[in-house]
C-alpha cells in the first residue's frame, strides 16, 4: 500500500511539473511571438525600408510572403524607382531572403537570392557613395541577371547577361569574394571573372581594393566594324576600380582588317592600368607577335577633351617581315614587297563608325632591307634588263628607308630612299591606299652611266629615260617620276623638274 501511495504521489508531482513546464513554454512562445511580431526583421515594411535605403530609391512589391522556418521572406515583382515619371531602374521577378536564429542575433542573412533581375544603370552611378546597411549577407546570388549600361549620344545601351553571379560575405568584415560568368557586349564573348574585394571604403567606394583573375573566350571583334576575327584572353587584375592593374595575354588566330578581309595571327602579352569608372585604359607595355613582326608598344585608350574616345599607340619593331606588316591593309592577294623591316610608329585611331583607313592617323619611320618585289609585273620590270639568266635573283634586292604620314587614306612620303649596289633613288610624294595610285618624284643617282649597267633599280627606269641618256651618256643624276598604280606602275623622266 505504501508503494502505491508513493507512486501516486510521484505521479501527481510529475503532472504538476508538466503543467508548470507547459505553462512556461506557452508563455515563452506567446512572448516570443509578440516580440517577433514587434522586432521581426523580415516584415514587408522593414524589408522595403532596408532595400530603399540601400538603393536610394522607392521600392514596391507585387506580393510579399513571410516565412518562419527558416526565418525569412519571399517578395515577387520587386521594383526600384528614383523618379516617379521614369521606369524602374531595377526589377526583380522573385526575391528570396532567408536566415537562421543565430543569424538573426548577429544581423546576418544566410541567403539573398534575386531571380530574374534587370538593372538599368548610367556609367556615373557606379561610383555613387550610397548608404550601406550593416547586415551581413553570407551568400548573394543573382544568376540569369541582365545589366544594361546606358550610352551617350542615343547609342543602344551595353547589355551584360550574367549566367552566374555570386558574392560571399557581402557587408561583412574583411573581404567579399565574387564569381561571375557573363556575355560581354563589346567585343561579344563569354567573360569569366572571380576574386575578392574589400574591406569596403565607405568614404570612396571606387577606392575599395579588388583583385582576381579573368578569361575571355573567342570574343567577336567584328563589333568594332573596322576589324574582324576573334580574340581570347586570360589574365589577372589587382588594385581599385579607379586604378586597376591588369596583366594578361591575348590570342587572335586571324586579326582581320574589315576593308580588305585579310587576316594574320596576332598574339600579345600586356600590362595595363584601367580606370573602370571611365573606361580609360593605359597600356603600360605590350609585346605583340603580328605574323612574324615582333612589336613593342605602349599608349592609351581614353576619352579626349572633345568627348570622343581615341586609341593613341606608339609601336616599335626592331625586326619583322614587311609582307606581314603590309598584308592586312592591302587589297591585292600579296604584299607588294617582301623583306626584313624595322619601324617606329605613332598611331591615333579615333572612335566612330568611319572606315578604318579613313580615320587612322599614322606617323612612322622605317627601314626595309633585302627587299624584293612580289608583284610579277613589277619584278619582271625590275629584272628585265638585268643580269644574264644564270645570275641569281638576289641581284635585284634593294633597301628602303624613309618617313611617312598617313591621313585620310593617303600615305605622304617626305623622304623615301631606295638603293641597291649600283644605284639609289631619293623620292617624295603620295600613295593612295584607296585607289592605289602612286605619285612619287625625286632623283635617281647611279654609280656609272645608265647605258653601261642596267640591272637593279636602274633597270626600272632604263627604257623610259634611255633617250635622255643618248644625249647625255655620262650623266649619273637624273630627275625621275613614278606614277600609275601598284598593279600597273609607270617609271620615267620627271619632265617637271
VENHU-V455679 format. One record per pair of residues at least 6 apart in sequence whose ideal C-beta (glycine too) atoms are under 8 Angstrom apart, sorted by the first residue. I is the first residue (numbers start at 0). GAP is how many residues later the second one is. D is the distance in whole Angstrom. If there is no record, write none. Layout:
I/GAP/D
I/GAP/D
This chain:
39/6/8
39/26/8
40/63/7
41/24/6
41/25/8
41/29/6
41/30/6
41/31/4
41/55/7
41/57/8
42/23/7
42/30/8
43/17/7
43/20/4
43/29/8
43/31/8
46/17/8
46/26/6
46/28/7
46/50/7
47/11/5
47/13/7
49/83/6
49/85/7
50/8/5
50/27/8
50/29/7
51/6/6
51/7/5
51/28/8
52/78/5
52/80/7
53/76/7
53/77/7
53/78/7
53/79/6
54/25/5
54/35/7
54/75/7
55/26/7
55/72/8
55/74/6
55/75/7
56/23/4
56/24/6
56/25/5
56/32/7
56/33/8
57/22/7
57/23/5
57/24/7
57/26/8
58/19/7
58/20/7
58/21/6
58/22/8
59/18/7
59/19/5
59/21/7
60/14/5
60/15/7
60/16/7
60/17/6
61/13/8
61/14/5
61/15/3
61/16/7
62/12/7
62/13/5
62/14/7
63/9/7
63/10/8
63/11/5
63/12/8
64/8/6
64/9/5
64/10/8
65/6/8
65/7/5
66/6/6
66/7/7
66/31/7
69/28/5
69/29/7
69/30/6
69/40/7
70/27/7
70/28/5
70/29/7
70/30/7
70/32/8
70/33/6
71/24/7
71/25/5
71/26/3
71/27/6
71/37/8
71/39/8
72/23/8
72/24/5
73/20/7
73/21/7
73/22/5
73/23/8
74/17/8
74/19/8
74/20/4
74/22/8
75/17/7
75/18/5
75/19/7
76/14/8
76/15/8
76/16/7
77/12/8
77/13/7
77/14/4
77/17/5
78/9/4
78/11/7
78/12/5
78/13/8
79/8/6
79/9/6
79/10/4
79/11/8
80/6/8
80/7/5
80/8/7
81/7/7
86/33/8
88/30/7
88/31/5
88/32/7
89/27/7
89/28/7
89/29/5
89/30/8
90/25/8
90/26/7
90/27/5
91/22/5
91/23/7
91/24/6
91/25/5
91/26/8
92/22/5
92/23/3
92/24/8
93/20/8
93/21/4
93/22/6
94/17/8
94/18/7
94/19/5
94/20/8
95/15/7
95/16/8
95/17/4
95/19/8
96/12/6
96/14/7
96/15/6
96/16/8
97/11/7
97/12/6
97/13/5
98/9/6
98/10/5
98/11/5
98/12/8
99/10/6
101/6/8
102/6/7
102/7/6
102/35/8
105/30/8
106/27/6
106/28/5
106/29/7
107/27/7
107/28/5
107/29/8
107/30/6
108/26/6
108/27/7
108/28/5
108/29/7
109/28/5
109/29/7
110/26/8
110/27/7
110/28/5
110/30/7
111/25/5
111/27/7
111/28/5
111/29/7
111/58/8
112/28/5
112/29/8
113/26/8
113/27/7
113/28/4
113/31/7
114/27/8
114/28/8
114/29/7
115/28/7
115/29/8
116/25/5
116/27/8
116/28/4
116/29/7
117/27/7
117/28/5
117/30/8
118/26/7
118/27/7
118/28/5
118/29/7
119/28/5
119/30/7
119/37/7
120/26/7
120/27/7
120/28/6
120/29/7
121/27/7
121/28/5
122/26/6
122/27/8
122/154/8
122/155/8
122/156/7
125/80/8
125/115/7
125/150/8
125/151/6
126/78/6
126/79/5
126/114/8
126/150/5
127/77/8
128/73/7
128/74/7
128/75/7
128/76/6
131/39/6
131/68/7
131/70/7
132/38/7
133/37/7
134/36/6
135/33/7
135/34/7
135/35/5
135/36/4
135/37/8
136/30/7
136/32/8
136/33/4
136/34/6
136/35/8
137/30/7
137/31/7
137/34/8
138/27/7
138/28/8
138/29/6
139/26/7
139/27/4
139/28/8
139/30/5
140/24/7
140/25/5
141/20/7
141/23/5
141/24/8
142/19/7
142/20/7
142/21/5
142/22/6
142/23/8
143/17/8
143/18/7
143/19/7
144/16/8
144/17/4
144/20/6
145/13/7
145/14/7
145/15/6
145/16/7
146/12/8
146/13/4
146/15/7
147/9/4
147/10/7
147/11/5
147/12/8
148/8/6
148/9/4
148/11/7
149/7/5
150/6/6
150/7/7
157/27/5
157/28/7
158/24/8
158/26/5
159/22/5
159/23/7
159/24/7
159/25/6
160/21/6
160/22/4
161/18/6
161/19/7
161/20/4
162/18/5
162/19/6
162/20/8
163/15/7
163/16/6
163/17/4
163/18/8
164/13/8
164/14/8
164/15/5
164/16/8
164/17/7
165/12/7
165/13/5
165/14/8
166/9/6
166/10/7
166/11/5
167/8/7
167/9/5
167/10/8
168/6/7
168/7/5
168/8/7
169/6/5
170/29/8
172/26/7
173/24/6
173/25/6
174/21/4
174/22/7
174/23/4
174/24/7
175/20/6
175/21/6
175/22/5
175/24/8
176/17/8
176/18/7
176/19/5
177/15/8
177/16/7
177/17/6
177/18/7
177/19/7
177/34/7
178/14/8
178/15/4
179/11/8
179/12/7
179/13/5
179/14/7
180/9/7
180/10/7
180/11/5
181/8/8
181/9/6
182/6/8
182/7/6
182/8/8
183/6/7
183/7/4
183/32/7
183/35/6
184/38/8
185/37/5
185/38/8
186/32/4
186/33/5
186/34/5
186/35/8
186/36/5
186/37/7
186/44/7
187/31/6
187/32/5
187/35/6
188/27/5
188/28/6
188/29/6
188/30/3
188/31/7
188/41/8
188/42/8
188/43/8
189/26/7
189/27/5
189/28/8
190/23/6
190/24/7
190/25/5
190/28/8
191/22/7
191/23/5
191/24/8
192/19/6
192/20/7
192/21/4
193/18/5
193/19/6
194/15/7
194/16/5
194/17/2
194/18/6
194/42/7
195/14/7
195/15/6
195/16/7
196/11/6
196/12/6
196/13/4
196/14/8
197/10/6
197/11/7
198/9/8
198/10/8
199/8/5
200/6/5
200/7/5
204/36/8
205/34/6
205/35/4
205/36/5
205/70/8
205/71/5
206/33/5
206/34/8
206/35/6
207/32/6
207/33/7
208/30/7
208/31/6
209/27/7
209/28/8
209/29/7
209/30/6
209/31/7
209/34/7
210/25/8
210/26/7
210/27/4
210/28/8
211/24/7
211/25/6
212/21/8
212/22/7
212/23/5
212/24/7
213/19/8
213/20/7
213/21/6
213/22/8
213/23/7
213/34/8
214/17/8
214/18/7
214/19/5
215/15/7
215/16/6
215/17/4
215/18/8
216/15/6
217/12/5
217/13/8
217/14/6
218/11/6
218/12/5
218/13/7
218/14/8
219/10/6
220/6/5
220/7/6
220/8/5
220/9/7
220/10/6
220/31/7
220/34/8
220/35/8
221/6/5
221/7/8
221/36/8
224/33/6
224/128/6
225/31/7
225/32/6
225/33/8
225/129/7
225/130/3
225/133/8
226/28/7
226/29/6
226/30/6
226/31/6
226/129/7
227/28/4
227/29/8
227/30/5
227/33/8
227/35/7
228/23/5
228/24/7
228/25/5
228/26/5
228/27/4
228/34/6
229/22/6
229/23/7
229/24/8
230/19/5
230/20/7
230/21/5
230/24/8
231/18/7
231/19/5
231/20/8
232/15/6
232/16/7
232/17/4
232/18/7
233/14/6
233/15/6
234/11/6
234/12/6
234/13/2
234/14/7
235/10/7
235/11/5
235/12/7
236/7/5
236/8/7
236/9/5
236/10/8
236/37/8
237/6/7
237/7/5
238/6/5
238/34/8
240/34/8
240/35/5
240/36/6
241/33/6
241/34/8
241/35/6
242/30/6
242/31/8
242/32/7
243/29/7
243/30/4
243/31/8
243/32/6
244/26/7
244/27/7
244/28/6
244/29/8
245/24/8
245/25/7
245/26/5
245/27/8
245/28/6
246/23/7
246/24/5
246/25/8
247/21/8
247/22/6
248/18/7
248/19/6
248/20/5
248/21/7
249/16/8
249/17/7
249/18/5
249/20/7
250/15/8
250/16/5
251/13/7
251/14/4
251/15/7
252/12/6
253/9/3
253/10/7
253/11/7
254/8/6
254/9/6
254/10/7
254/11/4
254/35/8
254/73/7
255/6/7
255/7/4
255/72/7
256/6/8
256/71/4
256/72/6
256/99/6
257/98/7
258/72/8
258/96/6
258/97/6
258/98/6
259/68/6
259/69/6
259/70/6
259/71/5
261/65/5
261/66/5
261/67/8
261/68/7
262/65/7
263/26/7
263/27/4
263/60/6
263/63/6
263/64/5
264/24/7
264/25/8
264/26/6
265/22/7
265/23/7
265/24/5
266/21/7
266/22/5
267/18/6
267/19/7
267/20/4
267/21/8
268/17/7
268/18/5
269/13/6
269/15/7
269/16/4
269/17/8
270/12/8
270/13/5
270/14/5
270/15/8
271/9/6
271/10/6
271/11/5
271/12/6
272/8/7
272/9/4
272/11/6
273/6/7
273/7/5
273/8/8
274/6/8
277/24/7
277/25/7
278/24/8
278/30/8
279/20/7
279/21/7
279/22/4
279/23/7
280/19/7
280/20/4
280/21/7
281/17/8
281/18/5
281/20/8
282/14/7
282/15/5
282/16/5
282/17/6
282/18/7
282/30/7
283/14/6
284/11/7
284/12/8
284/13/6
285/9/8
285/10/7
285/11/4
285/12/7
286/7/8
286/8/8
286/9/6
286/10/8
287/6/8
287/7/4
287/8/8
287/9/6
288/6/8
289/30/7
289/34/6
289/35/7
290/29/8
290/30/7
290/33/3
290/34/8
290/36/7
291/28/6
291/29/4
291/32/5
292/24/5
292/27/3
292/28/7
292/31/5
292/32/6
292/48/7
293/23/7
293/24/7
293/25/6
293/26/6
294/20/5
294/21/7
294/22/5
294/25/7
295/19/7
295/20/5
295/21/8
296/16/6
296/17/6
296/18/5
296/19/7
297/15/7
297/16/6
298/12/7
298/13/5
298/14/4
298/15/6
298/48/8
299/11/7
299/12/6
300/8/7
300/9/8
300/10/5
300/11/8
301/7/7
301/8/7
302/6/5
303/6/6
307/42/6
307/43/6
307/44/7
308/41/8
308/42/4
309/38/6
309/39/7
309/40/5
309/41/6
310/36/7
310/37/7
310/38/4
311/34/8
311/35/7
311/36/5
311/37/8
312/33/8
312/34/5
312/36/8
313/30/8
313/31/7
313/32/5
313/33/8
314/28/7
314/29/7
314/30/4
314/31/8
314/32/7
315/27/8
315/28/5
315/29/8
316/8/8
316/24/7
316/25/6
316/26/5
316/27/8
316/28/8
317/24/6
318/21/7
318/22/8
318/23/6
319/20/7
319/21/5
319/22/7
319/23/8
320/17/7
320/18/7
320/19/7
320/20/6
321/13/7
321/15/5
321/16/7
321/17/5
321/18/7
321/19/4
321/46/5
321/49/7
322/11/7
322/12/4
322/14/7
322/15/5
322/16/8
322/51/7
323/11/8
324/10/8
324/16/6
324/18/8
325/9/4
325/10/7
325/11/7
326/7/7
326/8/5
328/28/7
328/104/7
329/6/7
329/103/8
330/105/8
331/43/8
331/154/7
331/155/7
333/40/5
333/41/8
334/39/6
335/37/7
335/38/6
335/39/6
335/42/7
335/150/6
336/31/7
336/34/5
336/35/7
336/36/6
336/37/7
336/63/8
337/33/7
337/34/5
337/36/5
338/29/5
338/30/6
338/31/5
338/32/4
338/33/6
338/58/8
338/61/8
339/28/7
339/29/5
339/30/6
340/25/7
340/26/7
340/27/5
340/28/8
341/24/7
341/25/5
342/21/6
342/22/7
342/23/4
342/24/7
343/20/7
343/21/5
343/22/8
344/17/6
344/18/7
344/19/4
345/16/7
345/17/5
345/18/7
346/13/7
346/14/7
346/15/5
347/12/7
347/13/4
347/14/8
348/7/8
348/10/7
348/11/5
348/12/8
349/9/5
351/7/6
356/52/5
356/76/5
356/77/7
357/50/6
357/51/6
359/46/6
360/44/8
360/45/7
360/46/6
361/42/8
361/43/7
361/44/4
362/40/8
362/41/8
362/42/5
362/43/8
363/39/7
363/40/5
363/41/8
363/42/8
364/37/7
364/38/5
364/39/8
365/34/7
365/35/7
365/36/6
365/37/8
365/38/7
366/32/7
366/33/7
366/34/5
367/31/7
367/32/4
367/33/7
368/30/5
369/27/5
369/29/7
370/26/6
370/27/5
370/28/7
370/29/6
371/7/7
371/21/7
371/24/7
371/25/6
371/26/8
372/6/4
372/9/6
372/23/8
374/111/7
374/112/7
376/110/7
376/111/7
377/111/6
378/17/7
380/78/8
380/79/6
380/108/8
380/110/7
381/14/5
381/74/7
381/75/8
381/77/6
381/78/6
382/10/7
382/12/8
382/13/5
382/72/7
382/76/7
383/75/6
384/69/4
384/70/7
384/74/4
384/77/5
384/78/7
385/9/6
385/10/6
385/68/7
385/69/3
385/70/7
385/73/5
386/8/5
386/68/5
394/60/6
394/61/7
395/24/8
395/59/7
395/60/6
395/63/8
396/23/7
397/20/6
397/21/7
397/22/5
397/58/7
397/59/6
398/19/7
398/20/6
398/21/7
399/16/7
399/17/7
399/18/5
400/15/8
400/16/5
401/11/6
401/12/8
401/13/5
401/14/4
401/15/6
402/10/7
402/11/5
402/12/6
403/7/5
403/8/7
403/9/5
403/10/8
403/12/8
404/6/7
404/7/5
404/9/7
405/6/8
405/27/8
408/23/6
408/24/5
408/25/5
409/20/5
409/21/7
409/22/5
409/23/7
410/19/7
410/20/5
410/21/8
410/22/6
411/17/8
411/18/6
412/14/7
412/15/6
412/16/6
412/17/7
412/18/7
412/27/7
413/14/6
414/11/7
414/12/8
414/13/6
415/10/7
415/11/5
415/12/7
415/24/7
415/26/8
416/7/6
416/8/7
416/9/5
416/10/8
417/6/7
417/7/5
417/9/7
417/39/6
418/6/7
418/38/7
419/36/4
419/37/5
420/35/7
421/24/6
421/25/5
421/26/7
421/31/6
421/33/7
421/34/5
421/35/7
421/36/6
422/21/6
422/22/7
422/23/5
422/24/7
422/33/6
422/34/4
422/35/5
423/20/8
423/21/5
423/33/7
424/17/6
424/18/7
424/19/5
424/20/7
424/32/6
424/55/7
425/16/5
425/17/6
425/19/8
426/13/4
426/14/7
426/15/4
426/53/8
426/55/7
427/12/7
427/13/6
427/14/6
428/9/8
428/10/5
428/11/4
428/12/5
428/13/8
428/53/8
429/7/8
429/8/8
429/9/5
429/10/8
430/6/7
430/7/6
430/8/8
430/9/8
434/50/7
435/49/5
435/50/5
435/51/7
436/46/8
436/47/8
436/48/6
437/44/5
437/45/6
437/46/6
437/47/6
437/48/7
437/51/6
438/43/8
438/44/6
439/41/7
439/42/4
439/43/8
440/38/7
440/39/8
440/40/5
440/53/5
440/55/8
440/56/7
441/37/7
441/38/6
441/52/8
442/34/6
442/35/7
442/36/6
442/37/7
443/13/7
443/14/7
443/17/6
443/33/7
443/34/5
443/35/8
443/36/5
444/31/6
444/32/5
445/7/8
445/12/6
445/30/5
445/31/8
446/6/8
446/29/7
447/28/7
448/20/7
448/24/5
448/25/5
448/26/7
448/27/7
449/8/6
449/11/8
449/12/6
449/15/7
449/16/8
449/19/5
449/25/8
449/28/8
450/15/8
450/18/6
450/22/6
453/8/5
459/31/5
460/17/8
460/19/6
460/30/5
460/31/7
460/32/8
463/26/8
463/27/5
463/28/4
463/29/6
464/13/6
464/15/7
464/27/6
464/28/4
467/7/8
467/10/7
467/25/6
468/6/6
468/9/8
477/15/7
478/14/7
478/15/4
478/18/4
479/11/7
479/12/7
479/13/6
479/14/5
480/10/8
480/11/6
480/12/7
480/13/4
480/14/8
480/15/8
481/7/6
481/8/7
481/9/6
482/6/7
482/7/5
482/9/8
483/6/4
